[in-house]
Amino acid sequence: MVIRTRPTADFASKNLEVNPSKGQITINDDAGYKTDVRKFQFEKILHNASQDEAYESSASEIIESVVQGYNGTVLCYGQTGAGKTYSMTGSSTVYKYRGIVPRAISQVYALTSSKFDQAITIRVSYSEIYNEKIRDLLPEGGNQNDMTGD
C-alpha cells in the first residue's frame, strides 16, 4: 500500500510524524492525562510527492501487468478534500500535473502500439464510491449511471 500525504498550513506536526524513509506514520494522541502512541507501517510513503512520483510508485507496474494480460486496479481512498481526484485526474491544463488516469492511458497505448501481431481489446472502467453508491465516471451516452441499481 502506498500512502500519499501532503503538508497543509495547519499540519499537526506535534501529533503526527511522517517518516518516508522508514515507511512509517506515528500518531501521538496526547489526551492530557496519558499519551497514546500509534505507529502504522506502509510499503511506501509519498510525502509532498509530484504527480510523476505518485504514478511511478503506485500505478506504473500495475499497467505493465495489465498489458501482459492481468487485471489491475488502482484505488484512491481518503476523506473529502484529501486530494483523491487530484491524484487520479490531475490538471487538465498543465501537462506535468496530469494524474494517474491520463498517465495510465498513455502508458497502455505506448506499450501496446508495437504489438502488431496481436489483436488487443482495451476496456477501462472509472468509477467512484460516494455515500455508499457506486457511480460510473465514464458513462455511455453522457449519462451519469448509478451502478448500485437504486
Sequence and secondary structure as in RCSB ss.txt:
>XXXX:A:sequence
MVIRTRPTADFASKNLEVNPSKGQITINDDAGYKTDVRKFQFEKILHNASQDEAYESSASEIIESVVQGYNGTVL
CYGQTGAGKTYSMTGSSTVYKYRGIVPRAISQVYALTSSKFDQAITIRVSYSEIYNEKIRDLLPEGGNQNDMTGD
>XXXX:A:secstr
 EEEE   TT  TTTEEEETTTTEEEEEEE SS EEEEEEE SEEEES  HHHHHHHHTHHHHHHHHTT      
    TTSSHHHHHTB SS GGGB HHHHHHHHHHHHHTT TTS        EEEETTEEEESS GGG   BTT  
